[in-house]
């Protein structure tokens, strides 16, 4: 199990969500009402979707909002970091 978690951490949040979805599909159907939200989450905000899957079963209250904010921060920072790294390539 430890090696599996290390591999998922290495591959990133999208791979972790897809593997989680393959092995526990009922978990996704209880946390999301349609299939649209997890797919959009995997594409655009994978860290936020992963954090939501971790905190949602008990209901979102208290410090759970901090974890969701951390997931959103990680998504925004990954997008801004890739933009900053490619800014010289945009101008030719």
QUIGIQUI-V392903 format. One record per residue. N is the residue number from 1. PHI is phi in degrees with one decimal (none if undefined). PSI is psi in radians with two decimals (* if undefined). OMEGA is omega as a letter, one per 40 degrees, with the letter a starting at -180 (* if undefined). Layout:
N:PHI:PSI:OMEGA ; N:PHI:PSI:OMEGA
//
This chain:
1:none:-0.67:a ; 2:-64.2:-0.71:i ; 3:-66.0:-0.64:i ; 4:-63.9:-0.71:i ; 5:-67.8:-0.66:i ; 6:-65.6:-0.68:i ; 7:-65.5:-0.74:i ; 8:-65.1:-0.66:i ; 9:-67.1:-0.61:i ; 10:-71.3:-0.67:a ; 11:-77.2:-0.39:i ; 12:106.4:3.07:a ; 13:-69.5:-0.55:a ; 14:-65.1:-0.76:i ; 15:-66.0:-0.68:i ; 16:-62.9:-0.75:i ; 17:-66.2:-0.74:a ; 18:-65.6:-0.75:i ; 19:-64.5:-0.70:i ; 20:-62.1:-0.71:i ; 21:-65.2:-0.68:a ; 22:-69.8:-0.66:a ; 23:-91.0:-0.41:i ; 24:-136.7:1.19:a ; 25:-66.3:-0.49:i ; 26:-66.2:-0.55:i ; 27:-61.9:-0.67:i ; 28:-71.1:-0.67:a ; 29:-69.7:-0.44:i ; 30:-81.5:-0.47:a ; 31:-92.8:-0.42:a ; 32:-124.2:2.41:a ; 33:-80.6:-0.52:i ; 34:-128.5:2.96:i ; 35:-81.6:-0.25:a ; 36:-64.5:-0.78:a ; 37:-64.6:-0.76:i ; 38:-66.2:-0.60:i ; 39:-67.7:-0.78:i ; 40:-63.7:-0.63:i ; 41:-65.0:-0.71:i ; 42:-64.9:-0.66:a ; 43:-75.6:-0.85:a ; 44:-101.7:-0.71:a ; 45:-133.0:1.26:a ; 46:-67.5:-0.66:a ; 47:-66.9:-0.71:i ; 48:-65.1:-0.69:i ; 49:-64.6:-0.72:i ; 50:-65.0:-0.75:i ; 51:-64.6:-0.67:i ; 52:-62.9:-0.72:i ; 53:-64.4:-0.54:a ; 54:-75.6:-0.71:a ; 55:-97.4:-0.27:a ; 56:-69.5:-0.58:a ; 57:-58.9:-0.58:i ; 58:-91.5:0.07:a ; 59:89.2:2.58:a ; 60:-95.1:1.96:i ; 61:-156.4:2.76:i ; 62:63.1:-2.19:a ; 63:-75.2:-0.09:i ; 64:-62.2:-0.56:i ; 65:-64.9:-0.55:i ; 66:-64.6:-0.75:i ; 67:-65.2:-0.69:i ; 68:-66.7:-0.67:i ; 69:-64.5:-0.66:i ; 70:-64.2:-0.72:i ; 71:-62.4:-0.74:i ; 72:-65.5:-0.70:i ; 73:-62.1:-0.73:i ; 74:-64.8:-0.66:i ; 75:-66.2:-0.82:a ; 76:-63.6:-0.72:a ; 77:-68.9:-0.58:i ; 78:-69.6:-0.66:i ; 79:-69.2:-0.75:a ; 80:-70.6:-0.58:i ; 81:-66.1:-0.69:i ; 82:-71.0:-0.58:i ; 83:-66.8:-0.76:a ; 84:-64.7:-0.66:a ; 85:-70.4:-0.45:a ; 86:-104.4:0.19:a ; 87:-65.9:-0.56:i ; 88:-72.7:-0.46:i ; 89:-76.2:-0.37:a ; 90:-72.4:-0.54:a ; 91:-90.3:0.05:i ; 92:85.6:*:*
//
